[in-house]
Amino acid sequence: MSYVSSLSSSDTTVYTSISTSGSITFSGLGNGTDFSEIIDATIEAESYKLDSYEEDQEEKEAIVELLETLDELMEDLSETLSEFDEIDEFLPMTTTTEDAFTAEADGDAATGSHTIVVNQLAQADVWVDSAYGYSSEDAVVASSATTFTFTYAGEEISLDIAAGTTIEGLVSAINTSSSTTGKVTASLVYDGDSYYFTLSGDDTGADNAIVITDTGTLTGLSASNFTNTMTAQDCLIKVDGFPSGTDDWIARDSNVIDDVITGVTLTVTDTTDSAGETLTVNYDTDALAENIETFLSEVNQIILEIQTLTGKLDQDYENDDAVSTDTDDEDEEEEDEDITINSATLELMYSEIKSILSSSGLGFLAYDSDEDSGDLFSTLSQLGIYTDTEEGSDTFGQLQLDEDTLEECIDADPYAVAALFATNNVAESDSDSLQVISIVEDMTEPGEYEVEYTVTNGQLVSATINGETATVSGWTILGTGDESSGLYLQVVDQSDGDHDGTVRVKQGKISQLIESIDKMTQDYEGTLAILIDSYEQGIDDLDDRIYYETERLDRLETYLTSKYATLDENLSYYTNLESTLSSLVESLSD
């Protein structure tokens, strides 16, 4: 829980009783009255304020626990929504391939099909001294100190080999040298009778060739004895018939190719015939539907929590953190108290969330079929998402989904569906006279902007955005208002005269909710933090009231105890006196 109250304190003052009732006893010699019961009854009657304060404090403490739980749940919702608050996360791409390659596509990929012809795979250079086999790994290859020299990718590498080095030691020397690490790897190949020295390049591609130039005095190794068992070469492909020449190919030094088709990473595993194989890139509409269901489920949980806390639902609120009422039987299961929070702050939070869900996306424009302009989907209701308004329903106030309508919308345009949810600060111009250069995230507010500018004698002389003066430079306009700050535009229509246009900065429902929730759950200054602080202040105030009321009752009990003890003593005295007088009278009459 990120919330930390600035009002809470572990140094709580607790009143310590100063009553002297334990030091005074009643003799019972008075008139037989039990003054202890009178005192207890009086204190009980006078404790109504203390009882009220303690009940109020207990309820406020329970409310704080519930609000802190709500805060945690809302932070969890924000984190969940952040996992797919970009279109390529909310609407991932999927690929279909055949046998020669696999593919992955990201949000930059375009839907469609491609024909891929693979002429050859990229491979590394491998050289084996096949002319000489060693009887064992311990065979000495350097009777005296010598040097082993070769080139890799055009770079010459020389290794000093110590006298007495075995063939296994030579392999180790090459593999542990800083000059060869990440470049080449030496090994031994055993054919059942002998061990053969092998040198392999670590990287694929024609440029990463090995040339053995000098083996020095190493026994059995000679540059002329090495056989090139695998030649360093590039992966050669054609994409959709390009390059068109028969012997022309797109060459890459790796079989993992991510810079040929935008947004697509190919992993080539085999060659194809001249007809090639088909790669299909499409939207993953199943993932889109699942993400929408996740969105609805997570948002509905928060709606339900706030509804229950504010008493909008006629049902018990079960919460493990709720304050429980103890019973005399310790084995009896404790029951949670039902608590309703009458808070205008929670009502405003609820209304804000509902408003986001029911209104058009910020910067979205309703589609105009006649003009073929605007956004195909600008409200959740168009996707078959609606609020259950039937009072008494189990899902009252929550979002419901017409799956048939959603399916039709996804079939019509899955990108437009995803855009309503996951567009995040995307600026568009609705006018041919203006182009958007950029915006500044967290500065340029989402929404619609009316832009007006004037060109005089072939120069841009002034501009306004939503009626506020903007900065002009050359043929660019920069917004400087509270909302338009950072909105950077290029003037396209540079003819003399007054011009206008509309620019929209779009924000989808997910980003809207995240921003709203983050403001509600912000530490110290967030809506919930302030609300919790107010209840904790009330708890602190009640601590003071409980202290002073407890003190008052204790003093009252002390006073009553002393008062009735004196009365009891006087009654005892007069009772004894009465008895003495009675005895004297009786003796005189005798």
Secondary structure, 3 states (H helix, E strand, C coil): CCCCCCCCCCCCCCCCCCCCHHHCCCCCCCCCCCHHHHHHHHHHHHCHHHHHHHHHHHHHHHHHHHHHHHHHHHHHHHHHHHCCCCHHHHCCEEEECCCCEEEEECCCCCCEEEEEEEEECCECCEEEECCCCECCCCCECCCCCEEEEEEECCEEEEEEECCCCEHHHHHHHHHHCCCCCCCEEEEEEECCCCEEEEEEECCCCCCCCEEEEECCCCCCCCHHHEEEEECCECEEEEECCECCCCCCCEEECCCEECCCCCCEEEEECCCCCCCCEEEEEEECHHHHHHHHHHHHHHHHHHHHHHHHHCCCCCCCCCCCCCCEECCCCCCCCCEECCCCCCCHHHHHHHHHHHHHHHCCCECCCECECCCCECECCCCHHHHCEEECCCCCCCCCCCEEECHHHHHHHHHHCHHHHHHHHHCEEEEEECCCCEEEEECCCCCCCCEEEEEEEEEECCEEEEEEECCEECEEECCEEECCCCCCCCCEEEECCCCCEEEEEEEEEEECHHHHHHHHHHHHHCCCCCHHHHHHHHHHHHHHHHHHHHHHHHHHHHHHHHHHHHHHHHHHHHHHHHHHHHHHHHHHHHHHHC
